[in-house]
């Protein structure tokens, strides 16, 4: 029997031109046999799976016909529910922390119109928002992603010191923010947890916080 090279395409698929030069005379039959068996096992496995599925569908159809003839509404409803059930892509719950500053950005949320923003102190206390996100990530429910919306840059370390001095450390020790932190410190804690995504959005273009966070994250987006 004489075989042309292209006769073996059904065994090696479209890569037959690359595969044939790799086969030397002594391993020709062994290689062909291995490739053929792998192909048939794959095809037979798919057919067997299809046959099992057909058997299940056939049995379900017969049971449905029986339910129709006996007016078994419970089984009839169960059959229709199963047939019309969509794919379930939700494998687990997801929690998102949305952080938004409360002086400029709050006016953009209709559901917060009843809350009146007052005052404001320059750069945003983003370090507190990220601190809160870190705390939420440590709960049993944890979080899936963080969304930060702001219209001003984050506090610098110098600004943090100045603002804390205004109230005095005696005041800060009476609340849960007794220990000073910095947005980059809290951000690193979130990075270490390897969340699926963290989105940092500035309502004004080219804000310092957006620039710095963009450098630190590959999946940051702007709206």
C-alpha positions in Angstrom: 0.0 0.0 0.0 1.3 3.5 -0.9 0.4 6.5 1.2 0.9 10.0 0.2 1.9 12.5 2.8 -1.3 14.4 2.6 -3.3 11.1 3.1 -2.2 11.4 6.8 -3.9 14.7 7.3 -6.9 13.0 9.0 -4.5 11.6 11.6 -2.3 14.7 12.3 -4.9 17.3 11.3 -3.7 20.6 9.7 -0.2 20.2 11.3 0.6 17.1 9.2 3.3 19.0 7.2 5.2 19.8 10.5 4.6 16.5 12.2 5.7 14.1 9.4 9.4 15.3 9.2 9.7 14.4 12.9 8.9 10.8 12.3 11.8 8.6 11.3 11.5 5.1 9.6 11.7 3.0 12.8 9.0 4.9 14.6 6.6 5.5 11.7 4.0 2.8 12.6 4.3 3.6 16.4 3.7 7.3 15.8 0.8 6.8 13.4 -0.8 4.2 15.7 -0.5 6.6 18.7 -2.0 9.5 16.8 -4.8 7.4 15.4 -5.7 6.0 18.8 -5.7 9.4 20.4 -8.0 10.7 17.6 -10.4 7.8 18.0 -10.5 8.0 21.8 -11.4 11.6 21.5 -14.1 11.1 19.0 -15.5 8.0 20.8 -15.5 9.9 24.1 -17.5 12.7 22.6 -20.0 10.3 21.1 -20.4 8.4 24.4 -21.0 11.7 26.2 -23.6 12.6 23.5 -25.3 9.2 23.9 -25.6 9.6 27.6 -27.1 13.1 27.2 -29.6 11.7 24.6 -30.6 9.0 27.0 -31.3 11.5 29.8 -33.3 13.7 27.5 -35.2 10.8 26.1 -36.1 9.6 29.6 -37.1 13.1 30.7 -39.3 13.4 27.6 -41.0 10.0 28.3 -41.6 11.1 31.9 -43.1 14.4 30.7 -45.5 12.6 28.4 -46.5 10.3 31.2 -47.1 13.4 33.5 -49.2 15.0 30.8 -51.4 11.9 30.5 -51.8 11.6 34.2 -52.2 15.4 34.7 -49.3 15.4 37.2 -48.8 19.2 37.4 -45.9 19.0 39.8 -43.8 17.0 37.3 -45.0 19.1 34.3 -43.9 22.3 36.1 -40.6 20.7 37.0 -39.9 19.7 33.4 -40.6 23.2 32.1 -38.5 24.7 34.8 -35.6 22.5 33.8 -36.0 23.1 30.1 -36.2 26.9 30.5 -33.5 27.3 33.1 -30.7 29.5 31.9 -27.0 29.0 32.6 -25.8 29.9 36.1 -22.6 31.9 35.8 -22.7 33.1 39.4 -20.4 30.8 41.3 -19.9 32.9 44.4 -21.1 36.1 46.0 -19.2 39.3 45.3 -18.8 42.4 47.5 -17.6 45.8 46.2 -16.4 48.7 48.3 -17.3 52.0 46.7 -15.4 55.0 48.2 -16.5 58.5 47.3 -15.4 61.8 48.7 -18.2 63.9 50.3 -17.7 67.5 49.1 -17.6 67.6 45.3 -18.4 64.2 44.0 -21.4 63.6 46.3 -23.5 66.0 44.2 -23.3 63.6 41.3 -25.2 60.8 43.0 -29.0 61.3 43.0 -29.6 58.9 45.8 -27.3 61.1 48.1 -29.1 64.4 47.3 -30.6 64.4 50.8 -27.1 64.5 52.4 -25.7 68.0 52.3 -22.0 68.4 51.8 -20.4 71.1 53.9 -16.9 72.4 54.2 -14.0 70.5 52.7 -10.3 70.5 53.5 -8.3 70.5 50.3 -7.0 67.1 49.4 -9.0 64.0 50.1 -8.7 61.6 53.0 -8.2 58.8 50.6 -6.1 57.0 53.2 -9.1 56.6 55.4 -11.2 55.1 52.6 -8.5 52.6 51.7 -8.1 51.8 55.4 -11.8 51.0 55.6 -11.5 48.8 52.5 -8.6 46.9 54.1 -10.7 46.3 57.2 -13.6 45.1 55.1 -11.3 42.7 53.3 -10.4 41.1 56.7 -14.0 40.2 57.5 -15.3 36.7 56.8 -17.3 38.0 53.8 -14.2 39.9 52.5 -14.5 42.0 49.3 -14.0 41.4 45.6 -13.0 44.8 44.4 -12.6 48.5 45.3 -14.0 51.4 43.4 -12.7 54.9 44.4 -14.3 58.1 43.1 -12.7 61.4 44.0 -12.3 64.9 42.5 -9.0 65.8 44.3 -5.6 64.2 45.0 -4.8 62.2 48.1 -3.3 63.8 51.2 0.5 63.9 51.2 2.3 62.8 54.3 3.1 66.4 55.1 -0.6 67.4 54.8 -1.6 64.5 57.1 0.8 65.7 59.8 -0.5 69.3 59.5 -4.2 68.2 59.6 -3.7 65.9 62.6 -1.9 68.8 64.4 -4.9 71.0 64.0 -7.0 68.8 66.3 -4.1 67.5 68.4 -3.1 63.9 69.1 -5.2 63.9 72.3 -8.3 64.1 70.1 -7.1 61.4 67.6 -6.4 59.0 70.4 -10.1 59.0 71.4 -11.3 57.7 68.0 -10.4 54.7 65.8 -8.0 56.7 63.7 -5.5 57.1 66.6 -2.7 55.7 64.4 -1.8 57.8 61.4 -1.7 56.1 58.0 -1.0 57.0 54.4 -2.8 56.1 51.2 0.2 54.3 49.7 0.5 52.1 52.8 -3.2 51.0 52.7 -3.0 50.6 49.0 -0.1 48.2 49.3 -2.1 46.1 51.8 -4.8 45.8 49.2 -2.3 45.0 46.5 -0.9 42.2 48.6 -4.3 40.6 48.8 -4.4 40.3 44.9 -8.0 41.4 44.3 -9.5 40.7 40.9 -9.7 44.5 40.2 -9.3 47.9 41.8 -10.7 50.9 39.9 -9.6 54.4 40.8 -11.4 57.2 39.0 -10.7 60.9 39.2 -13.6 63.2 38.2 -11.0 65.8 37.1 -8.4 65.0 34.5 -4.8 64.2 35.4 -5.2 64.3 39.2 -2.2 63.3 41.2 -4.0 60.4 42.9 -5.0 59.0 39.5 -1.4 59.3 38.2 0.1 57.5 41.1 -2.4 54.8 41.2 -2.1 54.2 37.5 1.6 53.5 37.9 0.9 51.0 40.6 -1.9 49.1 38.8 -2.2 47.6 35.4 -6.0 47.3 35.5 -7.0 50.8 36.6 -9.7 52.5 34.5 -10.9 56.0 34.2 -14.5 57.1 33.5 
